[in-house]
Amino acid sequence: MGRKLYVGNLSFTATEDELRDYFAQAGTPDSVAIIKDRMTGKSRGFGFVEMSSDGEASQAIEKLDGKDFKGRPLKINEARSRDEGGGGYSSGRY
């Protein structure tokens, strides 16, 4: 089973096909998803790529992190599960 990678700092004009082609430099991307705003349908500037193996995922991070894609340096790291925290809502009340 491959690893899911978080891809940040995406150009708002990037497409999933372009991102798939870019990650093909490091191996075989099994799935690509650019996250879009529910109301407008526009890119939120980040997405996820699942590589077909752990080795290819590591290679993608090593080879592509910080490299230019459509005029912006990508930020790539292993995606965290939702259970690991990050995000969430707090009303600020105690």
PDB file of N, CA, C and O in Angstrom:
ATOM      1  N   MET A   1       0.841  -1.187   0.000  1.00  0.00           N
ATOM      2  CA  MET A   1       0.000   0.000   0.000  1.00  0.00           C
ATOM      3  C   MET A   1       0.882   1.244   0.000  1.00  0.00           C
ATOM      4  O   MET A   1       1.904   1.287   0.685  1.00  0.00           O
ATOM      5  N   GLY A   2       0.489   2.241  -0.760  1.00  0.00           N
ATOM      6  CA  GLY A   2       1.264   3.465  -0.852  1.00  0.00           C
ATOM      7  C   GLY A   2       0.974   4.414   0.285  1.00  0.00           C
ATOM      8  O   GLY A   2       0.184   4.131   1.185  1.00  0.00           O
ATOM      9  N   ARG A   3       1.639   5.549   0.214  1.00  0.00           N
ATOM     10  CA  ARG A   3       1.462   6.588   1.228  1.00  0.00           C
ATOM     11  C   ARG A   3       0.793   7.793   0.617  1.00  0.00           C
ATOM     12  O   ARG A   3       1.024   8.140  -0.541  1.00  0.00           O
ATOM     13  N   LYS A   4      -0.036   8.420   1.413  1.00  0.00           N
ATOM     14  CA  LYS A   4      -0.714   9.636   0.989  1.00  0.00           C
ATOM     15  C   LYS A   4       0.157  10.821   1.369  1.00  0.00           C
ATOM     16  O   LYS A   4       0.636  10.920   2.498  1.00  0.00           O
ATOM     17  N   LEU A   5       0.354  11.712   0.418  1.00  0.00           N
ATOM     18  CA  LEU A   5       1.171  12.893   0.619  1.00  0.00           C
ATOM     19  C   LEU A   5       0.310  14.149   0.599  1.00  0.00           C
ATOM     20  O   LEU A   5      -0.608  14.275  -0.210  1.00  0.00           O
ATOM     21  N   TYR A   6       0.618  15.067   1.494  1.00  0.00           N
ATOM     22  CA  TYR A   6       0.003  16.391   1.504  1.00  0.00           C
ATOM     23  C   TYR A   6       0.826  17.267   0.565  1.00  0.00           C
ATOM     24  O   TYR A   6       2.055  17.268   0.632  1.00  0.00           O
ATOM     25  N   VAL A   7       0.160  18.001  -0.298  1.00  0.00           N
ATOM     26  CA  VAL A   7       0.839  18.904  -1.229  1.00  0.00           C
ATOM     27  C   VAL A   7       0.275  20.303  -1.003  1.00  0.00           C
ATOM     28  O   VAL A   7      -0.886  20.572  -1.312  1.00  0.00           O
ATOM     29  N   GLY A   8       1.107  21.189  -0.460  1.00  0.00           N
ATOM     30  CA  GLY A   8       0.676  22.543  -0.159  1.00  0.00           C
ATOM     31  C   GLY A   8       1.311  23.567  -1.077  1.00  0.00           C
ATOM     32  O   GLY A   8       2.236  23.257  -1.828  1.00  0.00           O
ATOM     33  N   ASN A   9       0.810  24.781  -1.011  1.00  0.00           N
ATOM     34  CA  ASN A   9       1.272  25.920  -1.804  1.00  0.00           C
ATOM     35  C   ASN A   9       1.037  25.695  -3.300  1.00  0.00           C
ATOM     36  O   ASN A   9       1.833  26.118  -4.138  1.00  0.00           O
ATOM     37  N   LEU A  10      -0.062  25.025  -3.612  1.00  0.00           N
ATOM     38  CA  LEU A  10      -0.416  24.791  -5.014  1.00  0.00           C
ATOM     39  C   LEU A  10      -0.913  26.079  -5.663  1.00  0.00           C
ATOM     40  O   LEU A  10      -1.582  26.897  -5.032  1.00  0.00           O
ATOM     41  N   SER A  11      -0.574  26.234  -6.916  1.00  0.00           N
ATOM     42  CA  SER A  11      -1.138  27.324  -7.700  1.00  0.00           C
ATOM     43  C   SER A  11      -2.646  27.105  -7.789  1.00  0.00           C
ATOM     44  O   SER A  11      -3.102  25.970  -7.925  1.00  0.00           O
ATOM     45  N   PHE A  12      -3.407  28.170  -7.713  1.00  0.00           N
ATOM     46  CA  PHE A  12      -4.856  28.056  -7.773  1.00  0.00           C
ATOM     47  C   PHE A  12      -5.347  27.656  -9.162  1.00  0.00           C
ATOM     48  O   PHE A  12      -6.520  27.322  -9.330  1.00  0.00           O
ATOM     49  N   THR A  13      -4.455  27.688 -10.166  1.00  0.00           N
ATOM     50  CA  THR A  13      -4.836  27.290 -11.517  1.00  0.00           C
ATOM     51  C   THR A  13      -4.428  25.852 -11.835  1.00  0.00           C
ATOM     52  O   THR A  13      -4.732  25.354 -12.919  1.00  0.00           O
ATOM     53  N   ALA A  14      -3.746  25.182 -10.911  1.00  0.00           N
ATOM     54  CA  ALA A  14      -3.284  23.809 -11.145  1.00  0.00           C
ATOM     55  C   ALA A  14      -4.470  22.858 -11.265  1.00  0.00           C
ATOM     56  O   ALA A  14      -5.482  23.015 -10.582  1.00  0.00           O
ATOM     57  N   THR A  15      -4.326  21.868 -12.149  1.00  0.00           N
ATOM     58  CA  THR A  15      -5.357  20.847 -12.299  1.00  0.00           C
ATOM     59  C   THR A  15      -4.835  19.520 -11.753  1.00  0.00           C
ATOM     60  O   THR A  15      -3.629  19.340 -11.578  1.00  0.00           O
ATOM     61  N   GLU A  16      -5.743  18.610 -11.490  1.00  0.00           N
ATOM     62  CA  GLU A  16      -5.344  17.292 -10.997  1.00  0.00           C
ATOM     63  C   GLU A  16      -4.505  16.544 -12.025  1.00  0.00           C
ATOM     64  O   GLU A  16      -3.566  15.839 -11.654  1.00  0.00           O
ATOM     65  N   ASP A  17      -4.825  16.684 -13.308  1.00  0.00           N
ATOM     66  CA  ASP A  17      -4.031  16.023 -14.351  1.00  0.00           C
ATOM     67  C   ASP A  17      -2.605  16.566 -14.394  1.00  0.00           C
ATOM     68  O   ASP A  17      -1.656  15.798 -14.551  1.00  0.00           O
ATOM     69  N   GLU A  18      -2.445  17.883 -14.257  1.00  0.00           N
ATOM     70  CA  GLU A  18      -1.105  18.475 -14.235  1.00  0.00           C
ATOM     71  C   GLU A  18      -0.310  17.992 -13.026  1.00  0.00           C
ATOM     72  O   GLU A  18       0.881  17.701 -13.133  1.00  0.00           O
ATOM     73  N   LEU A  19      -0.973  17.908 -11.879  1.00  0.00           N
ATOM     74  CA  LEU A  19      -0.312  17.449 -10.665  1.00  0.00           C
ATOM     75  C   LEU A  19       0.081  15.971 -10.791  1.00  0.00           C
ATOM     76  O   LEU A  19       1.166  15.579 -10.361  1.00  0.00           O
ATOM     77  N   ARG A  20      -0.790  15.160 -11.375  1.00  0.00           N
ATOM     78  CA  ARG A  20      -0.494  13.746 -11.609  1.00  0.00           C
ATOM     79  C   ARG A  20       0.740  13.607 -12.505  1.00  0.00           C
ATOM     80  O   ARG A  20       1.633  12.812 -12.214  1.00  0.00           O
ATOM     81  N   ASP A  21       0.788  14.373 -13.581  1.00  0.00           N
ATOM     82  CA  ASP A  21       1.933  14.330 -14.498  1.00  0.00           C
ATOM     83  C   ASP A  21       3.220  14.761 -13.797  1.00  0.00           C
ATOM     84  O   ASP A  21       4.278  14.180 -14.036  1.00  0.00           O
ATOM     85  N   TYR A  22       3.138  15.762 -12.944  1.00  0.00           N
ATOM     86  CA  TYR A  22       4.312  16.255 -12.227  1.00  0.00           C
ATOM     87  C   TYR A  22       4.847  15.197 -11.268  1.00  0.00           C
ATOM     88  O   TYR A  22       6.056  14.979 -11.198  1.00  0.00           O
ATOM     89  N   PHE A  23       3.954  14.539 -10.531  1.00  0.00           N
ATOM     90  CA  PHE A  23       4.372  13.514  -9.569  1.00  0.00           C
ATOM     91  C   PHE A  23       4.832  12.225 -10.251  1.00  0.00           C
ATOM     92  O   PHE A  23       5.478  11.390  -9.619  1.00  0.00           O
ATOM     93  N   ALA A  24       4.511  12.058 -11.520  1.00  0.00           N
ATOM     94  CA  ALA A  24       4.962  10.869 -12.255  1.00  0.00           C
ATOM     95  C   ALA A  24       6.480  10.833 -12.368  1.00  0.00           C
ATOM     96  O   ALA A  24       7.045   9.778 -12.655  1.00  0.00           O
ATOM     97  N   GLN A  25       7.155  11.959 -12.149  1.00  0.00           N
ATOM     98  CA  GLN A  25       8.623  11.991 -12.136  1.00  0.00           C
ATOM     99  C   GLN A  25       9.188  11.093 -11.036  1.00  0.00           C
ATOM    100  O   GLN A  25      10.310  10.600 -11.150  1.00  0.00           O
ATOM    101  N   ALA A  26       8.416  10.881  -9.978  1.00  0.00           N
ATOM    102  CA  ALA A  26       8.885  10.131  -8.811  1.00  0.00           C
ATOM    103  C   ALA A  26       8.294   8.728  -8.734  1.00  0.00           C
ATOM    104  O   ALA A  26       8.665   7.954  -7.851  1.00  0.00           O
ATOM    105  N   GLY A  27       7.390   8.389  -9.632  1.00  0.00           N
ATOM    106  CA  GLY A  27       6.764   7.068  -9.594  1.00  0.00           C
ATOM    107  C   GLY A  27       5.343   7.129 -10.122  1.00  0.00           C
ATOM    108  O   GLY A  27       5.017   7.941 -10.987  1.00  0.00           O
ATOM    109  N   THR A  28       4.504   6.255  -9.583  1.00  0.00           N
ATOM    110  CA  THR A  28       3.132   6.154 -10.065  1.00  0.00           C
ATOM    111  C   THR A  28       2.151   6.704  -9.039  1.00  0.00           C
ATOM    112  O   THR A  28       1.963   6.113  -7.976  1.00  0.00           O
ATOM    113  N   PRO A  29       1.522   7.842  -9.357  1.00  0.00           N
ATOM    114  CA  PRO A  29       0.497   8.356  -8.450  1.00  0.00           C
ATOM    115  C   PRO A  29      -0.793   7.550  -8.618  1.00  0.00           C
ATOM    116  O   PRO A  29      -1.348   7.486  -9.715  1.00  0.00           O
ATOM    117  N   ASP A  30      -1.270   6.935  -7.529  1.00  0.00           N
ATOM    118  CA  ASP A  30      -2.519   6.162  -7.588  1.00  0.00           C
ATOM    119  C   ASP A  30      -3.742   7.057  -7.586  1.00  0.00           C
ATOM    120  O   ASP A  30      -4.729   6.776  -8.266  1.00  0.00           O
ATOM    121  N   SER A  31      -3.675   8.143  -6.813  1.00  0.00           N
ATOM    122  CA  SER A  31      -4.801   9.073  -6.781  1.00  0.00           C
ATOM    123  C   SER A  31      -4.277  10.483  -6.548  1.00  0.00           C
ATOM    124  O   SER A  31      -3.245  10.690  -5.909  1.00  0.00           O
ATOM    125  N   VAL A  32      -5.020  11.445  -7.086  1.00  0.00           N
ATOM    126  CA  VAL A  32      -4.682  12.860  -6.948  1.00  0.00           C
ATOM    127  C   VAL A  32      -5.975  13.610  -6.661  1.00  0.00           C
ATOM    128  O   VAL A  32      -6.980  13.421  -7.347  1.00  0.00           O
ATOM    129  N   ALA A  33      -5.940  14.459  -5.647  1.00  0.00           N
ATOM    130  CA  ALA A  33      -7.126  15.258  -5.321  1.00  0.00           C
ATOM    131  C   ALA A  33      -6.687  16.659  -4.922  1.00  0.00           C
ATOM    132  O   ALA A  33      -5.906  16.832  -3.987  1.00  0.00           O
ATOM    133  N   ILE A  34      -7.194  17.656  -5.637  1.00  0.00           N
ATOM    134  CA  ILE A  34      -6.995  19.049  -5.246  1.00  0.00           C
ATOM    135  C   ILE A  34      -8.254  19.464  -4.491  1.00  0.00           C
ATOM    136  O   ILE A  34      -9.367  19.316  -4.997  1.00  0.00           O
ATOM    137  N   ILE A  35      -8.075  19.979  -3.288  1.00  0.00           N
ATOM    138  CA  ILE A  35      -9.207  20.331  -2.439  1.00  0.00           C
ATOM    139  C   ILE A  35      -9.788  21.666  -2.901  1.00  0.00           C
ATOM    140  O   ILE A  35      -9.071  22.643  -3.118  1.00  0.00           O
ATOM    141  N   LYS A  36     -11.114  21.669  -3.043  1.00  0.00           N
ATOM    142  CA  LYS A  36     -11.803  22.854  -3.557  1.00  0.00           C
ATOM    143  C   LYS A  36     -12.789  23.387  -2.525  1.00  0.00           C
ATOM    144  O   LYS A  36     -13.327  22.634  -1.713  1.00  0.00           O
ATOM    145  N   ASP A  37     -13.013  24.684  -2.570  1.00  0.00           N
ATOM    146  CA  ASP A  37     -13.990  25.341  -1.715  1.00  0.00           C
ATOM    147  C   ASP A  37     -15.394  24.850  -2.099  1.00  0.00           C
ATOM    148  O   ASP A  37     -15.736  24.789  -3.280  1.00  0.00           O
ATOM    149  N   ARG A  38     -16.176  24.511  -1.114  1.00  0.00           N
ATOM    150  CA  ARG A  38     -17.518  23.975  -1.389  1.00  0.00           C
ATOM    151  C   ARG A  38     -18.447  24.995  -2.044  1.00  0.00           C
ATOM    152  O   ARG A  38     -19.283  24.645  -2.877  1.00  0.00           O
ATOM    153  N   MET A  39     -18.288  26.243  -1.661  1.00  0.00           N
ATOM    154  CA  MET A  39     -19.196  27.274  -2.180  1.00  0.00           C
ATOM    155  C   MET A  39     -18.821  27.738  -3.583  1.00  0.00           C
ATOM    156  O   MET A  39     -19.689  27.888  -4.442  1.00  0.00           O
ATOM    157  N   THR A  40     -17.531  27.965  -3.814  1.00  0.00           N
ATOM    158  CA  THR A  40     -17.106  28.546  -5.089  1.00  0.00           C
ATOM    159  C   THR A  40     -16.583  27.518  -6.083  1.00  0.00           C
ATOM    160  O   THR A  40     -16.572  27.767  -7.288  1.00  0.00           O
ATOM    161  N   GLY A  41     -16.148  26.359  -5.581  1.00  0.00           N
ATOM    162  CA  GLY A  41     -15.568  25.353  -6.462  1.00  0.00           C
ATOM    163  C   GLY A  41     -14.132  25.648  -6.851  1.00  0.00           C
ATOM    164  O   GLY A  41     -13.546  24.922  -7.654  1.00  0.00           O
ATOM    165  N   LYS A  42     -13.555  26.709  -6.291  1.00  0.00           N
ATOM    166  CA  LYS A  42     -12.172  27.084  -6.603  1.00  0.00           C
ATOM    167  C   LYS A  42     -11.205  26.340  -5.691  1.00  0.00           C
ATOM    168  O   LYS A  42     -11.545  25.966  -4.568  1.00  0.00           O
ATOM    169  N   SER A  43     -10.000  26.135  -6.197  1.00  0.00           N
ATOM    170  CA  SER A  43      -8.958  25.456  -5.430  1.00  0.00           C
ATOM    171  C   SER A  43      -8.676  26.201  -4.134  1.00  0.00           C
ATOM    172  O   SER A  43      -8.724  27.430  -4.085  1.00  0.00           O
ATOM    173  N   ARG A  44      -8.378  25.428  -3.071  1.00  0.00           N
ATOM    174  CA  ARG A  44      -7.994  26.023  -1.790  1.00  0.00           C
ATOM    175  C   ARG A  44      -6.479  26.085  -1.648  1.00  0.00           C
ATOM    176  O   ARG A  44      -5.971  26.513  -0.612  1.00  0.00           O
ATOM    177  N   GLY A  45      -5.748  25.658  -2.689  1.00  0.00           N
ATOM    178  CA  GLY A  45      -4.292  25.793  -2.683  1.00  0.00           C
ATOM    179  C   GLY A  45      -3.543  24.617  -2.089  1.00  0.00           C
ATOM    180  O   GLY A  45      -2.341  24.706  -1.839  1.00  0.00           O
ATOM    181  N   PHE A  46      -4.250  23.505  -1.860  1.00  0.00           N
ATOM    182  CA  PHE A  46      -3.568  22.302  -1.385  1.00  0.00           C
ATOM    183  C   PHE A  46      -4.316  21.075  -1.881  1.00  0.00           C
ATOM    184  O   PHE A  46      -5.455  21.155  -2.341  1.00  0.00           O
ATOM    185  N   GLY A  47      -3.637  19.938  -1.771  1.00  0.00           N
ATOM    186  CA  GLY A  47      -4.254  18.703  -2.218  1.00  0.00           C
ATOM    187  C   GLY A  47      -3.515  17.501  -1.660  1.00  0.00           C
ATOM    188  O   GLY A  47      -2.657  17.626  -0.786  1.00  0.00           O
ATOM    189  N   PHE A  48      -3.865  16.332  -2.182  1.00  0.00           N
ATOM    190  CA  PHE A  48      -3.275  15.082  -1.728  1.00  0.00           C
ATOM    191  C   PHE A  48      -2.940  14.211  -2.925  1.00  0.00           C
ATOM    192  O   PHE A  48      -3.696  14.139  -3.894  1.00  0.00           O
ATOM    193  N   VAL A  49      -1.788  13.546  -2.840  1.00  0.00           N
ATOM    194  CA  VAL A  49      -1.370  12.595  -3.869  1.00  0.00           C
ATOM    195  C   VAL A  49      -1.019  11.308  -3.152  1.00  0.00           C
ATOM    196  O   VAL A  49      -0.245  11.317  -2.194  1.00  0.00           O
ATOM    197  N   GLU A  50      -1.584  10.199  -3.610  1.00  0.00           N
ATOM    198  CA  GLU A  50      -1.230   8.902  -3.046  1.00  0.00           C
ATOM    199  C   GLU A  50      -0.343   8.180  -4.053  1.00  0.00           C
ATOM    200  O   GLU A  50      -0.742   7.923  -5.189  1.00  0.00           O
ATOM    201  N   MET A  51       0.864   7.863  -3.609  1.00  0.00           N
ATOM    202  CA  MET A  51       1.824   7.163  -4.454  1.00  0.00           C
ATOM    203  C   MET A  51       1.632   5.663  -4.278  1.00  0.00           C
ATOM    204  O   MET A  51       1.127   5.218  -3.247  1.00  0.00           O
ATOM    205  N   SER A  52       2.036   4.875  -5.286  1.00  0.00           N
ATOM    206  CA  SER A  52       1.763   3.442  -5.277  1.00  0.00           C
ATOM    207  C   SER A  52       2.619   2.648  -4.293  1.00  0.00           C
ATOM    208  O   SER A  52       2.281   1.509  -3.971  1.00  0.00           O
ATOM    209  N   SER A  53       3.723   3.226  -3.807  1.00  0.00           N
ATOM    210  CA  SER A  53       4.540   2.518  -2.813  1.00  0.00           C
ATOM    211  C   SER A  53       5.167   3.528  -1.855  1.00  0.00           C
ATOM    212  O   SER A  53       5.245   4.723  -2.143  1.00  0.00           O
ATOM    213  N   ASP A  54       5.610   3.015  -0.715  1.00  0.00           N
ATOM    214  CA  ASP A  54       6.275   3.877   0.262  1.00  0.00           C
ATOM    215  C   ASP A  54       7.556   4.465  -0.320  1.00  0.00           C
ATOM    216  O   ASP A  54       7.879   5.627  -0.072  1.00  0.00           O
ATOM    217  N   GLY A  55       8.288   3.657  -1.097  1.00  0.00           N
ATOM    218  CA  GLY A  55       9.531   4.126  -1.706  1.00  0.00           C
ATOM    219  C   GLY A  55       9.296   5.269  -2.675  1.00  0.00           C
ATOM    220  O   GLY A  55      10.065   6.229  -2.708  1.00  0.00           O
ATOM    221  N   GLU A  56       8.235   5.169  -3.464  1.00  0.00           N
ATOM    222  CA  GLU A  56       7.909   6.236  -4.413  1.00  0.00           C
ATOM    223  C   GLU A  56       7.451   7.496  -3.676  1.00  0.00           C
ATOM    224  O   GLU A  56       7.738   8.613  -4.106  1.00  0.00           O
ATOM    225  N   ALA A  57       6.743   7.309  -2.574  1.00  0.00           N
ATOM    226  CA  ALA A  57       6.315   8.469  -1.776  1.00  0.00           C
ATOM    227  C   ALA A  57       7.533   9.189  -1.208  1.00  0.00           C
ATOM    228  O   ALA A  57       7.607  10.417  -1.247  1.00  0.00           O
ATOM    229  N   SER A  58       8.484   8.426  -0.680  1.00  0.00           N
ATOM    230  CA  SER A  58       9.715   9.025  -0.146  1.00  0.00           C
ATOM    231  C   SER A  58      10.492   9.738  -1.239  1.00  0.00           C
ATOM    232  O   SER A  58      11.033  10.824  -1.028  1.00  0.00           O
ATOM    233  N   GLN A  59      10.541   9.115  -2.411  1.00  0.00           N
ATOM    234  CA  GLN A  59      11.243   9.718  -3.542  1.00  0.00           C
ATOM    235  C   GLN A  59      10.558  11.019  -3.974  1.00  0.00           C
ATOM    236  O   GLN A  59      11.231  11.994  -4.312  1.00  0.00           O
ATOM    237  N   ALA A  60       9.236  11.033  -3.962  1.00  0.00           N
ATOM    238  CA  ALA A  60       8.495  12.242  -4.337  1.00  0.00           C
ATOM    239  C   ALA A  60       8.804  13.389  -3.376  1.00  0.00           C
ATOM    240  O   ALA A  60       9.006  14.526  -3.803  1.00  0.00           O
ATOM    241  N   ILE A  61       8.839  13.087  -2.078  1.00  0.00           N
ATOM    242  CA  ILE A  61       9.157  14.116  -1.089  1.00  0.00           C
ATOM    243  C   ILE A  61      10.569  14.640  -1.328  1.00  0.00           C
ATOM    244  O   ILE A  61      10.797  15.849  -1.368  1.00  0.00           O
ATOM    245  N   GLU A  62      11.510  13.717  -1.486  1.00  0.00           N
ATOM    246  CA  GLU A  62      12.914  14.094  -1.667  1.00  0.00           C
ATOM    247  C   GLU A  62      13.144  14.886  -2.955  1.00  0.00           C
ATOM    248  O   GLU A  62      13.895  15.861  -2.972  1.00  0.00           O
ATOM    249  N   LYS A  63      12.491  14.456  -4.021  1.00  0.00           N
ATOM    250  CA  LYS A  63      12.744  15.038  -5.345  1.00  0.00           C
ATOM    251  C   LYS A  63      11.931  16.314  -5.622  1.00  0.00           C
ATOM    252  O   LYS A  63      12.403  17.206  -6.328  1.00  0.00           O
ATOM    253  N   LEU A  64      10.715  16.403  -5.070  1.00  0.00           N
ATOM    254  CA  LEU A  64       9.809  17.478  -5.485  1.00  0.00           C
ATOM    255  C   LEU A  64       9.528  18.549  -4.429  1.00  0.00           C
ATOM    256  O   LEU A  64       9.076  19.640  -4.775  1.00  0.00           O
ATOM    257  N   ASP A  65       9.785  18.262  -3.149  1.00  0.00           N
ATOM    258  CA  ASP A  65       9.517  19.241  -2.096  1.00  0.00           C
ATOM    259  C   ASP A  65      10.368  20.494  -2.312  1.00  0.00           C
ATOM    260  O   ASP A  65      11.588  20.413  -2.453  1.00  0.00           O
ATOM    261  N   GLY A  66       9.715  21.637  -2.335  1.00  0.00           N
ATOM    262  CA  GLY A  66      10.404  22.913  -2.514  1.00  0.00           C
ATOM    263  C   GLY A  66      10.653  23.285  -3.966  1.00  0.00           C
ATOM    264  O   GLY A  66      11.126  24.385  -4.252  1.00  0.00           O
ATOM    265  N   LYS A  67      10.340  22.382  -4.882  1.00  0.00           N
ATOM    266  CA  LYS A  67      10.560  22.649  -6.304  1.00  0.00           C
ATOM    267  C   LYS A  67       9.385  23.431  -6.886  1.00  0.00           C
ATOM    268  O   LYS A  67       8.251  23.332  -6.417  1.00  0.00           O
ATOM    269  N   ASP A  68       9.687  24.201  -7.909  1.00  0.00           N
ATOM    270  CA  ASP A  68       8.694  25.049  -8.558  1.00  0.00           C
ATOM    271  C   ASP A  68       7.683  24.225  -9.353  1.00  0.00           C
ATOM    272  O   ASP A  68       8.059  23.353 -10.136  1.00  0.00           O
ATOM    273  N   PHE A  69       6.416  24.507  -9.147  1.00  0.00           N
ATOM    274  CA  PHE A  69       5.321  23.926  -9.936  1.00  0.00           C
ATOM    275  C   PHE A  69       4.345  25.042 -10.232  1.00  0.00           C
ATOM    276  O   PHE A  69       3.678  25.556  -9.334  1.00  0.00           O
ATOM    277  N   LYS A  70       4.267  25.412 -11.492  1.00  0.00           N
ATOM    278  CA  LYS A  70       3.383  26.494 -11.938  1.00  0.00           C
ATOM    279  C   LYS A  70       3.647  27.801 -11.185  1.00  0.00           C
ATOM    280  O   LYS A  70       2.717  28.521 -10.821  1.00  0.00           O
ATOM    281  N   GLY A  71       4.941  28.096 -10.957  1.00  0.00           N
ATOM    282  CA  GLY A  71       5.329  29.367 -10.370  1.00  0.00           C
ATOM    283  C   GLY A  71       5.354  29.418  -8.854  1.00  0.00           C
ATOM    284  O   GLY A  71       5.576  30.484  -8.280  1.00  0.00           O
ATOM    285  N   ARG A  72       5.128  28.279  -8.185  1.00  0.00           N
ATOM    286  CA  ARG A  72       5.124  28.263  -6.720  1.00  0.00           C
ATOM    287  C   ARG A  72       5.913  27.063  -6.209  1.00  0.00           C
ATOM    288  O   ARG A  72       5.821  25.976  -6.779  1.00  0.00           O
ATOM    289  N   PRO A  73       6.694  27.249  -5.133  1.00  0.00           N
ATOM    290  CA  PRO A  73       7.431  26.118  -4.563  1.00  0.00           C
ATOM    291  C   PRO A  73       6.485  25.224  -3.752  1.00  0.00           C
ATOM    292  O   PRO A  73       5.837  25.686  -2.813  1.00  0.00           O
ATOM    293  N   LEU A  74       6.415  23.943  -4.125  1.00  0.00           N
ATOM    294  CA  LEU A  74       5.525  23.018  -3.442  1.00  0.00           C
ATOM    295  C   LEU A  74       6.033  22.671  -2.049  1.00  0.00           C
ATOM    296  O   LEU A  74       7.240  22.607  -1.818  1.00  0.00           O
ATOM    297  N   LYS A  75       5.120  22.450  -1.139  1.00  0.00           N
ATOM    298  CA  LYS A  75       5.426  21.945   0.192  1.00  0.00           C
ATOM    299  C   LYS A  75       4.812  20.545   0.256  1.00  0.00           C
ATOM    300  O   LYS A  75       3.590  20.392   0.248  1.00  0.00           O
ATOM    301  N   ILE A  76       5.674  19.527   0.319  1.00  0.00           N
ATOM    302  CA  ILE A  76       5.208  18.143   0.280  1.00  0.00           C
ATOM    303  C   ILE A  76       5.678  17.415   1.530  1.00  0.00           C
ATOM    304  O   ILE A  76       6.859  17.452   1.874  1.00  0.00           O
ATOM    305  N   ASN A  77       4.749  16.755   2.203  1.00  0.00           N
ATOM    306  CA  ASN A  77       5.113  15.882   3.313  1.00  0.00           C
ATOM    307  C   ASN A  77       4.061  14.794   3.459  1.00  0.00           C
ATOM    308  O   ASN A  77       3.015  14.830   2.810  1.00  0.00           O
ATOM    309  N   GLU A  78       4.352  13.826   4.319  1.00  0.00           N
ATOM    310  CA  GLU A  78       3.414  12.733   4.524  1.00  0.00           C
ATOM    311  C   GLU A  78       2.144  13.282   5.157  1.00  0.00           C
ATOM    312  O   GLU A  78       2.204  14.042   6.124  1.00  0.00           O
ATOM    313  N   ALA A  79       1.000  12.898   4.613  1.00  0.00           N
ATOM    314  CA  ALA A  79      -0.280  13.373   5.128  1.00  0.00           C
ATOM    315  C   ALA A  79      -0.556  12.740   6.480  1.00  0.00           C
ATOM    316  O   ALA A  79      -0.260  11.565   6.700  1.00  0.00           O
ATOM    317  N   ARG A  80      -1.121  13.523   7.378  1.00  0.00           N
ATOM    318  CA  ARG A  80      -1.522  13.019   8.688  1.00  0.00           C
ATOM    319  C   ARG A  80      -2.978  12.601   8.612  1.00  0.00           C
ATOM    320  O   ARG A  80      -3.765  13.175   7.859  1.00  0.00           O
ATOM    321  N   SER A  81      -3.324  11.601   9.397  1.00  0.00           N
ATOM    322  CA  SER A  81      -4.727  11.203   9.448  1.00  0.00           C
ATOM    323  C   SER A  81      -5.503  12.247  10.231  1.00  0.00           C
ATOM    324  O   SER A  81      -4.917  13.020  10.989  1.00  0.00           O
ATOM    325  N   ARG A  82      -6.785  12.273  10.057  1.00  0.00           N
ATOM    326  CA  ARG A  82      -7.625  13.233  10.783  1.00  0.00           C
ATOM    327  C   ARG A  82      -7.575  12.983  12.280  1.00  0.00           C
ATOM    328  O   ARG A  82      -7.776  13.902  13.074  1.00  0.00           O
ATOM    329  N   ASP A  83      -7.307  11.740  12.669  1.00  0.00           N
ATOM    330  CA  ASP A  83      -7.244  11.382  14.086  1.00  0.00           C
ATOM    331  C   ASP A  83      -6.041  11.998  14.793  1.00  0.00           C
ATOM    332  O   ASP A  83      -6.049  12.125  16.017  1.00  0.00           O
ATOM    333  N   GLU A  84      -5.010  12.381  14.046  1.00  0.00           N
ATOM    334  CA  GLU A  84      -3.789  12.910  14.637  1.00  0.00           C
ATOM    335  C   GLU A  84      -3.919  14.373  15.033  1.00  0.00           C
ATOM    336  O   GLU A  84      -2.937  14.984  15.453  1.00  0.00           O
ATOM    337  N   GLY A  85      -5.076  14.930  14.910  1.00  0.00           N
ATOM    338  CA  GLY A  85      -5.262  16.320  15.301  1.00  0.00           C
ATOM    339  C   GLY A  85      -5.046  17.254  14.132  1.00  0.00           C
ATOM    340  O   GLY A  85      -4.990  16.837  12.975  1.00  0.00           O
ATOM    341  N   GLY A  86      -4.929  18.502  14.457  1.00  0.00           N
ATOM    342  CA  GLY A  86      -4.834  19.496  13.397  1.00  0.00           C
ATOM    343  C   GLY A  86      -6.242  19.899  13.027  1.00  0.00           C
ATOM    344  O   GLY A  86      -7.040  19.069  12.592  1.00  0.00           O
ATOM    345  N   GLY A  87      -6.533  21.105  13.189  1.00  0.00           N
ATOM    346  CA  GLY A  87      -7.875  21.559  12.891  1.00  0.00           C
ATOM    347  C   GLY A  87      -8.786  21.362  14.102  1.00  0.00           C
ATOM    348  O   GLY A  87      -8.325  21.099  15.213  1.00  0.00           O
ATOM    349  N   GLY A  88     -10.020  21.488  13.871  1.00  0.00           N
ATOM    350  CA  GLY A  88     -10.970  21.347  14.970  1.00  0.00           C
ATOM    351  C   GLY A  88     -11.498  22.716  15.356  1.00  0.00           C
ATOM    352  O   GLY A  88     -10.963  23.742  14.934  1.00  0.00           O
ATOM    353  N   TYR A  89     -12.526  22.726  16.140  1.00  0.00           N
ATOM    354  CA  TYR A  89     -13.163  23.980  16.480  1.00  0.00           C
ATOM    355  C   TYR A  89     -13.245  24.113  17.995  1.00  0.00           C
ATOM    356  O   TYR A  89     -13.596  23.171  18.705  1.00  0.00           O
ATOM    357  N   SER A  90     -12.924  25.269  18.450  1.00  0.00           N
ATOM    358  CA  SER A  90     -13.072  25.573  19.865  1.00  0.00           C
ATOM    359  C   SER A  90     -13.781  26.912  19.987  1.00  0.00           C
ATOM    360  O   SER A  90     -13.410  27.891  19.340  1.00  0.00           O
ATOM    361  N   SER A  91     -14.793  26.936  20.814  1.00  0.00           N
ATOM    362  CA  SER A  91     -15.553  28.171  20.956  1.00  0.00           C
ATOM    363  C   SER A  91     -14.822  29.198  21.822  1.00  0.00           C
ATOM    364  O   SER A  91     -15.187  30.373  21.846  1.00  0.00           O
ATOM    365  N   GLY A  92     -13.780  28.741  22.535  1.00  0.00           N
ATOM    366  CA  GLY A  92     -13.052  29.652  23.388  1.00  0.00           C
ATOM    367  C   GLY A  92     -13.656  29.784  24.778  1.00  0.00           C
ATOM    368  O   GLY A  92     -13.113  30.490  25.628  1.00  0.00           O
ATOM    369  N   ARG A  93     -14.766  29.114  25.010  1.00  0.00           N
ATOM    370  CA  ARG A  93     -15.427  29.165  26.314  1.00  0.00           C
ATOM    371  C   ARG A  93     -14.884  28.046  27.198  1.00  0.00           C
ATOM    372  O   ARG A  93     -14.478  26.989  26.714  1.00  0.00           O
ATOM    373  N   TYR A  94     -14.886  28.303  28.505  1.00  0.00           N
ATOM    374  CA  TYR A  94     -14.424  27.290  29.449  1.00  0.00           C
ATOM    375  C   TYR A  94     -15.518  26.874  30.382  1.00  0.00           C
ATOM    376  O   TYR A  94     -15.302  26.025  31.246  1.00  0.00           O
TER     377      TYR A  94
END
